[in-house]
Amino acid sequence: MSKTPEPEERTYFSTIEDAIADWGPPVENIRPIRDAVQGLGYEHVYIPATREHIGLEAPAGGGVVGYVMPAFVSLQPLGGPTRMVPLPVDGAPVPKPAKPLSKAAAKKAAAEAPPAVCSTCFTALPATGVCSYCE
């Protein structure tokens, strides 16, 4: 039995500027990205959960009309020719920092940590940290 794939999770942005700020491409690529997508007919801007590109969707469900990738911008305007615009720096965007653990999650992670082990007899140490077999 085949499983229907889950729809791709995306974060939508009001403007291409907001998406660029969130995605964090190399600074040298920002102006060329802006220039490449200027005049392209798009309504929605998103970044998928994988964060591998910025997608630009046409109005009224017309499909994707462009992708901003780490090394180039792929333009696919409706009714127009497809073209690639290379970017000056071939570089992945800056990854978003990991979210800090909540107090409950940190407490759970600490509770699940393996116990300390005696370096002499390799038995689990009690909470005092002193091995009762080797003392």
N, C-alpha and C positions, 0 to 999 in steps of 0.2 A: 504494500500500500504506500503510495507516494504522498508525502506531506507537502501541502501548499506552503511555499516560502513566505515568511513574514515580510510585510512591507518594510522597506528600508527606513530607518529612523533618520530624520533630518531636523536641522535647526534652521528655521527661516528668519530672514533679516529684512528690515524695511528698505535698506539701500545696499548697494555694492560696497560703499564705504564702510558700513557696519560689518559686513562679511569679511572684508579685507582686514579690518582691525582685529576681528576675532581669529581669523585663520593665521595671521602673522607671517606673511611671505617676507623674503629678504627685502630690505628697504629699497634696494636698487630696482626691484620689480614692480613697485607700487604704481609709479607713474605710467609705465608701459601697459600695465593691466587696465588702468583707467582709460588710457588712450584707445586700447584695443576694443573695449566694450562700448565706448562712446557711440551713440547712434544706433546700437543694436536694439531691436525691439524685444524687450523682456519685461515681465511684470513681477516675477518672483525670483528671489535670490536665496539660495540655501547652501548649507554645508552638511554632507551626510555624516552619520555617526563615525565612519572610518576616517573622516577629516582628510581624505585624499584629494579633494578638489572643491571648488566653488561651482555650483551649478546655476545656470540662468535659464528660467522657463518663460516661454512665450505667454502672452495673455490668453485667457479663456481655454486653458488646457491644450494649447497648441504644441506642446512638447518642449524639449530642451533645445535652446538655440545657442548655447555656449557653455564651455567648461573652462575654468581657470585651473591649470595644472601647475606643478612645481617648475616645469621647464618651458611651458608654452601656454598660449590661450587658443583654444579651438573654437572657431566661430562657425555656426551652422544656421545662418538666418533663414527664416521661412521664405521660400521662393528665391533665395539667392545662393551664390556659390559658397562652398565650404572653404575655409582657409585657416592656416595655422600661423600664429604670430609668436615667434620665439621670444623668450624673456632673457634679459641680460645675464642673470645668475640662475644656474640650474640648481635649485636648492629647495629642500622640503620646508614647509612652514614650521614656525616655532611651535613645539607641542605645548598644549595647555598643561599647566601644573596639575598634579593629582590633587583631588579634594582631600583636605585633612579628615581623618576619621572622627566621627562623633564620639562623645565620651562613652556611650554604650558600646559602640563598635570597638573602641580601643580597649575597653575593659574585657570584652569577649576575646579579642585577639591575645591579650595578656594571659587570660585564663586558659587558652588553648596552647600556649607556648610549651614546648617540651621542658621537662624538669632538668635542672642542672645535674651533671654527672661527675662523680668522684674521678679525679685524674689517675688515682692509684688502682682502685678496684672496679671502676666503671659501674658502680651502682648509683641509683638515683639518690641525690642528696636531699635531706629534709629541709624545711624552710629556714633552719638555722644556718645552712650552708656548710656544716661540719659533718663529715662522714662518721657515722656511729661505729663502723667496722674498723676504720683505720686510725681513730684517735688514740 
